[in-house]
Amino acid sequence: QVRLVESGGGLVQAGDSLRLSCAASGRTFGTRAMGWFRQAPGKERTFVAAITLNKLNGRIGSYSYHESVQGRFTISRNNAGSTLYLQMNNLKPEDTAVYYCAANDRGLSRTPDDYPYWGQGTQVTVSA
């Protein structure tokens, strides 16, 4: 029902910045929350950030960030609501992972199982 395509990953040095994008298409009118997750080799997929949308007016209702990225990363969307962003500043080697965009029609969650729609992922590599 919802198609998500991530882009913007790359190879950077510690302290650099990147902005990831997630283009949403399909039956996106039912989307209530979108989030970013990441997965490093040999590790579980973990929560990065998420936002909720007011279904009535389309405005962002609330935010949630993992402690490890709070103050460095910012989640946002474009005015039309068709693209989700993750602005990543002061990147660290431990941020290296495949980053995934996700969406649901339930509401804000930090749990991957609560998101039925996923993108294919984009690689972020941060060298020391």
Residue pairs with C-beta under 8 A, 6 or more apart in sequence:
1 26
1 27
1 30
1 117
2 24
2 25
2 26
2 27
2 28
2 31
2 103
2 117
3 24
3 25
3 26
3 117
4 22
4 23
4 24
4 101
4 102
4 103
4 117
4 118
4 119
5 22
5 23
5 25
5 101
5 119
5 120
6 20
6 21
6 22
6 99
6 100
6 101
6 119
6 120
6 121
6 122
7 20
7 21
7 22
7 23
7 122
8 18
8 19
8 20
8 21
8 122
9 18
9 20
9 98
9 99
9 122
9 123
9 124
9 125
10 18
10 123
10 124
10 125
11 125
11 127
12 18
12 91
12 124
12 125
12 126
12 127
13 126
13 127
13 128
14 91
14 92
14 93
14 126
14 127
14 128
15 90
15 91
16 91
16 126
17 87
17 88
17 89
17 90
17 91
18 88
18 91
18 124
19 85
19 86
19 87
19 88
20 36
20 85
20 86
20 88
20 99
20 101
20 122
20 124
21 83
21 84
21 85
22 34
22 36
22 83
22 84
22 85
22 86
22 101
22 119
23 82
23 83
24 31
24 34
24 81
24 82
24 83
24 84
24 103
25 82
28 81
28 82
28 103
30 105
31 53
31 103
31 104
31 105
32 52
32 53
32 55
32 104
32 105
32 106
32 107
33 50
33 51
33 52
33 53
33 103
33 104
33 106
33 107
33 108
33 109
33 115
34 50
34 51
34 53
34 77
34 84
34 101
34 102
34 103
34 104
35 47
35 48
35 49
35 50
35 51
35 64
35 75
35 101
35 102
35 103
35 109
35 110
35 115
36 48
36 49
36 50
36 75
36 84
36 86
36 99
36 100
36 101
36 102
37 45
37 46
37 47
37 48
37 99
37 100
37 102
37 112
37 115
38 45
38 46
38 48
38 95
38 97
38 98
38 99
38 100
38 124
39 45
39 46
39 97
39 98
39 100
39 121
40 96
40 97
40 98
43 97
45 100
45 112
46 66
47 64
47 66
47 110
47 111
47 112
48 65
48 66
48 69
48 73
48 86
48 99
49 63
49 64
49 65
49 66
49 69
49 73
49 75
49 86
50 63
50 64
50 75
50 108
50 109
50 110
51 60
51 61
51 62
51 63
51 64
51 75
51 76
51 77
51 84
51 108
52 60
52 61
52 62
52 107
52 108
53 59
53 60
53 61
53 77
53 81
54 60
54 61
58 81
60 76
60 77
62 108
63 75
64 108
64 110
65 73
65 75
66 110
68 94
69 88
69 95
72 88
72 89
72 90
72 91
73 86
73 87
73 88
73 89
74 85
74 86
74 87
74 89
75 84
75 85
75 86
75 87
76 84
76 85
76 87
77 83
77 84
77 85
78 85
84 101
86 99
88 95
88 124
91 124
91 126
92 126
93 126
93 127
93 128
94 126
95 124
95 126
96 124
96 125
96 126
97 124
98 121
98 122
98 123
98 124
99 121
99 122
99 123
99 124
100 118
100 119
100 120
100 121
101 118
101 119
102 112
102 115
102 117
102 118
102 119
103 115
103 116
103 117
104 114
104 115
104 116
104 117
106 114
109 115
